[in-house]
């Protein structure tokens, strides 16, 4: 099980997932988010829940079926066709009693030169495009609760990335079999792709913890008879200061690094 999220913004596509594999009673770290090689006309990232080995294998299969000159429409056709064939050849070919552990669902984020940004979510072989937000795995309800409260019309990819880190953090804290580190990728215009530096993951999670603590402090005292205007100004000043400090650190683009243009699996 897992938490994987996708978000389509006006300036990019964000994909994020936890990195905990569960094998019986064992929990080990492992990747659940993969990118295909950068091509001139498009860039694709894939994450999901279920069998990670099959998600990786499907990603490799899809890459083999794509070529440099494909259009947005052609890519979307190939994505659906290869997913149905992969299920037929590898999942449905198994005996009924063995299939349960091999099902998987994917979230696919894409930039294409003729189609802009797209986000797809699958349910086994059913493919659904035109999503603004997508969540799969045991942690999906936590991500949905947080991400659905955001203003989808004007949110930037950078802000959605920060919110995605917190959504994954909530899932890691409260959902079964979600854990380890967070992995996040942002795909922007012309296929330029970034992933977060480890420092920004930790700083973001600590900020949201601090944010929640300070909000709790404020709400717990604001209704008491001893709460004065000066108290309000002090707490709100501290609150604002924490936000501004975090935003300043977050603007340090050295926390972001270019993702290699190769096949990142």
Phi, psi and omega in degrees: 000169189193181163231124176225135182228153174221146182216127176261123182245175180290341183233019178166178176238134180247132174234138179212153180201160171280179184228037179252122172263137177246117176240097183063239179270000184260143175235122183229156178282145178189153182285143175229010182227127188226149176238143175276161180303146179288123174246159187301323186266349184194164173216138186230138171234147184224135169222181180170187176230164184102214183291108181294324178300320179287326175297316178296316181296320178295319179301317178293320178297315179299317180301321180292336183268353182260152174230172190298328191263005185295147177269171178304313181296318180294321179297315182297324176294316180296320180303311180293317183295317181290328178293316179296318179294320180298315178299317181296319185279329190241329181262303182289347175285343179282154173301150182308322184290345184252354188287330191308319183280000185244357174294151176207153174235148183236155166243126183239124175251142186212143163246134173227151185297323183261352183236353181072219184264139179221151177224129182236145173229138180248153170235095190057247183265355179278129184246128181237114177266183175067028174277148168265331178214146181215141181218137176221157177103176182294337180270003184303318181300326180290319178293318181297318181300316181284309189288330180290344179277352182279156177280102186289338185289324189240003183288138178271163178296324181293317178291322177296327178297316179296317178295325179295321177301317180290323177299317178293322178300316178300316180296319180296329182280323191245339185266155180286136173060035169240133182182197182063207184279171175257143176236130184219142178226140175240125176253125182240191184306144179063020176076009178295129191232136180235151166231155184285143169287149182303328181297323183287326174303307183296318180296320180295315180296319179294323179297314181294327174298314179295319179302313180295320180296315182291323176296320178297319177301315183297312183291333183286337184248344189293340181264002182275158183288343182267001183277113184259171176299322179295322176299316180298316180297320181294312182294317179293327176295316176298318181299311180296320181297317179298318180296314183293321177298316180296315181298324179293317177295322183293334179286347179290100186292351175294345177284347178252148178223144179298137175278136180303147184283358181281189182277105189264083178230000000 
